[in-house]
Amino acid sequence: MAKSSSTGRLSGASRHAPGGHVARKRFGQNFLADRHYIDRIVAAVDPALDDNIVEIGPGLGALTVPLLERVEHLTVIEIDRDLAAKLTAQYPSARLALHNADALKFDFSTLGADLRVVGNLPYYISSPLLFHLARYAASLRDVTVMLQKEVVERMIAAPATRAYGRLTVMLQVRFRVERLFSVPAGAFRPAPKVDSAVARLVPLREDRPWLSDEAFFARVVAAAFGQRRKTLRNALKTIADEEKLERAGIAPGARGETLSVADFVRLANELA
């Protein structure tokens, strides 16, 4: 999988990627060059011929090529103009629709329904990008992405664990999140200092918890994890007093990290 996205700090001075491309630091470019992991990602996606797939950060096209062998049409979003130009020159628009754009600002609703997102997400914007994709959950079939291993651990974390936090709750309230496999730093050129992991997110659809006010839910979760050592009595003092917390079945002396996703849903709905 080729990427124009970040996988952390580099382990060496060289920033040369396959094909002589010089990886650009401002885009955090590291390119997956190990065929074994490229094949594993494609197998995990298991695309059908008519699937509506969009790849974020195709880079040099290492993942793009095997995907195009499996689908009739592929959409890609690439922020690097030089890499975008190379891909455009390689493939006709009937096969590859390329958007030279920032995925963080991209309107995924323009790509239609039943969308399957694939990509090697930039580590330095991975959380904001996941939050951005969550806005389009109704249009998504699934999301299969590679991220920093630590971020994936946060995505799948359980309550009362160190990795559990705002990202966990905000994703798990919308998606079923599954870690698929790890990818070592040595699989990339240039190599980062951190390991990666591939995760799959599937929208909960009819199983998604009902939220009376999604913006308010997000505010409650952000406040609860704003300062992890604070009790909810203090963390949510501008939102709710002790009586309201207790009425929602939440102990005022508890910390946000001890609440399940269902607890946060119940609390936000009660307060709203």
N, C-alpha and C positions, 0 to 999 in steps of 0.2 A: 504494500500500500504506500503510495507516495503521498506526502502531505505538505501543505504549506501552513502548517500549524505547529504550535509549540509542544515540546515534550520536556520542558525544563531547561536547566543549565547544561551546557555542553561539558563533556568529560575531557575534551582535548582542544587544541588550538585550531585545528583544521575545520573549516566549515564547508568543505567540498562534498557535494552529494553525487549520486550516480549521474553519469552523462556530463560531468564537468560543471554542472550548475553550482554556483556559490550560494549556499543557504543564507538567507537574509535574517539577520538577528531581530529586526523590528517585527518580523512576522513569526519569529520563533521557529524557523523551518528545520525540521528533521524528517527524513524520508525513510519509510519502512522499506527495507531492501531484501529481507529474508523471505524467500518464496514460500517456505513452510507456513509462515504466519499469514501471508497474503492469501494462500489457499484456504487456511482455516477461517479467515474472516468471510471469504466468499461462500464457503460451505455453511457458515453460521447464518448468513443472509438467505442463502438458498433461493436466489431470485427466479421467478417465472418469466417467460418471454414477454408478457405484457404488463409486468409490474411497473408501477409509477415510482421510480427510485430517484432520489436526489443525493448526490455525494457532496459533502462539505470538505473543501480543501483537497482537491484531487492532485495538486502538486505536479509531479512529473508523470502521473498517469499509471503508476504501478498497479493500483487497484482498479482504476478506470478501465484498463484494457480487459482484464478478465470479466468484469461486469458487462462490458459491451459484447462479450462473447455469449452472454446468457440472456440479454434483454434486447428488445428492438430499439428502444430509445432510452437515453440516460440524460438526466439533468445534473449539472455540476455548478458549484459556487466556488469561485477562486478569487481571492483578493489581490494576488500578485499579477500585475498586468503582463509581465514577461511570460510567466508560466501559462496564463490564460491564452496568450497569443499562440504559444506552441501547440496547445491542445486544439485550438480553433483551426490551425493549419493542418493538423493531422486528421481531423474527422469532419465529415459534412454535417451541417446543422440538422439534417433529417435524422441523424443518429445521435448527435451530441448537442444538447442545448446548453450553452455556457453563459453563465452570469458572472461578469467581473464585478464582484460586489463583496461587501462585508457581511458575513452571515449573521452577525449580531443585529444588523439593521434590515435584514431581508424579510420580505413579507411572504412567508411560506404558503399562505392561503391562495396565492396566485398560481400555485403549481397543481391545484386540483385536490381531489379527495383520495382517500386510501393511500396516503403518501408513506413511502418507506425511506427513512433517512439513514444514511450510512456516512461514516466519516472518522477521521483521526482528528479529534477536536483540539484546538489550541489550548494548551494547559493554562496559560495565563488568563484566558477568558472562559474557561470551561464552565464554571458555575453560572455566570451570566448567560452563556449560550444555552445551557440546559434550561434555565428559567425562561429564556426567550422561546425555545422550542415547546415548552409546556403550555404556552399561550395557544398553541395550535393543536392541542391534544385531540380535539374533535375531528381534525383532518388527517390524523396520523394512524397508520396501521401498526407501525413499530419503528423503533430507533435503535440501530446497532452501531455503537461508537467506541472508539478507543480513547482512553483518558489516562492521566496519571493514576497509578495503582491506588494511591492514597485517596484520590477523589472517588474512585469506585467503591472503596471501603466505606466512605461516608454515605454514598448513595444507598447501600444495602444494609446499613447499620441498624441495630436494635436499640431500643431505649436503655438508658442507664449504662451505655458504653461510651468510651472516649470519642469514637468517630461519629456518634449520633449528634445531629444538629439541625440547623435551619434547612440546609440542602436536603437532608434526609426526609424531613417532614413535608417539604414543599413538593418533592418529587413523588414520594410514596402516597400522597393523597390523590395523585392523578394517574400514577403508573404502577404496574407490577415491574419491579426492577430485579434483574438477574445478572450476576457476574458469570461470564462465560469462561474466560481463560486469561492467563497472564502472558505478557510479552516482555522479554528481557531487553535491557537497553542496547545490547549488542546487535539487536535485529535492525537497528536504525543507522543511517548514514546522514550526517554525522551523529554519533551516539550521545544521548543525553546522560545525565547522572542518575536518573530515576528510572524505575521499571514502570511499565504500563499494564493496563488490563482492558479487556473488551467487555462491555456491558450491553445488555438489551433492555429496553424500556417498552412496555406494551400498555397502551391506555386502558384504564379500568372499565371504561364504558358504563354499562348499567350497574356495575359494582362500585362505582366511584361514590364516596360519601357525599351527601347533600350538604352544601354550604349556603347559608342564607345570605352571606356577603363575602365574596372571595377576597376583595381588597382588605376587608377588616380581618379576615383569617390570616392573610399574609402579614398584617401589622402585628397581630397577637404573637405569631410565631417569631417574627423578627425581634420583638421586644423581649420575649422569653429567653432567647439565645444571645441577646445583645451583650450581656455580661454573665457568663456561664455560672459564676459562683453566687450570683444573687438569687434569693428565693423569689418565688412568683409574687409574693406579697410586695416586694420592692421593685421587681422588674416590670410588673404590670400596674404599678400604682397610679399611673396617669390614665389607665384604661378601666380598671376595676378595683373595688375595695374588697376586703376580706369576705364580707357577707356574700358578694356576688360570686366570688371564687368558690366558696363553700356550697352555694346553691347549685353550682355546676358540678359539684362532687369533686372539686380540686382542693387539696390541702394547701393553704396559703404558705406554709413553710417548705413546700416542695420546690425543687428546682426544675427548670424547663426540660432538662435532659432526662428526667425520670418519667415524663408524660409520653404516652403512646400517641400515634397519629389519631386514633379514635378519641383520645382525651382532648387533644387540641381541637378537633372538630366539634366535640360537645361543648367545650369551653367557649369557642368563638361563636357558635350558634346561640348559646345562652346569653352571652354578653351583647350580641348584636340585636 
